[in-house]
Amino acid sequence: MSTPLARAQAKLREIEQELGKYPDFQLYLIAKADKDRARMERLLMAIPAFALWCKLRDSVVLATASPL
């Protein structure tokens, strides 16, 4: 894991495994409707690891997105 992106992806997977213990997180992952995901996201923000997971997920997505 030499690059910051690789470290962030590894940490993201680690946090996701930890969050997998929460049934609400599992429901969040399978929710399709934006309204449902937004509602669940507000509830899950009470879990500190979820907030970190969201930030890391967004960072990884931005880093791996292809330029226009």
N, C-alpha and C positions, 0 to 999 in steps of 0.2 A: 504494500500500500504506500506507494511513494508520492502520489499526487494528493492534493487537498480534496479533489473530487472523489477519488477512491476512498479516502478516509471518511468523507461525508456519507457516501453510499453505504459503507460498512456500518457506520453509526446508525444510519437510518434503518437498516435491516435489524440491528440489535434492538433498537427502541420498538420497532414494529413487533418483534417477538415478545417483548415485555408487554406491550399493549394488547397482544393477542389474548391475554388472560381476561380481558374485560369484554363481556358479551356486547356491550354497547359499541365498542370499537369494531367488533366483527360486523355488527349491523351497519355501522357507518360505511365500512368498506363495500358492502353489497348494495347499499342504497343507490338507486338510480336517479331519483328526482332531486333536482337542485334544492328544492324547498326542504325536503327531508334531510339532506346532507347538511344544510345550513343550520337547521334546528338541532340536529345531533351534535354538530361541531360546537355550538354554544354550550351544550351540556358537557361535552368532553373536555372543554378548556379548563375545567376544574382539576383535571389530571395534569400535573406539570409536564410529564413526559409527552403528553399529547401536543401541548403547545410547542415543545421543542421539535417533535416529529413533523408538525405542520411547517415550521420554519425551514427545517432541513429539506423536506420534500419540495418546497417551493424553490429553494436554492439549487437543488440538484436538477430540477426541471429547467430552470433558467440556464444553468451551466451546460446542459446537454442539448438545449434547443438549437436548431440550425438557424443561422442568420438569414434574414430575408434577402 
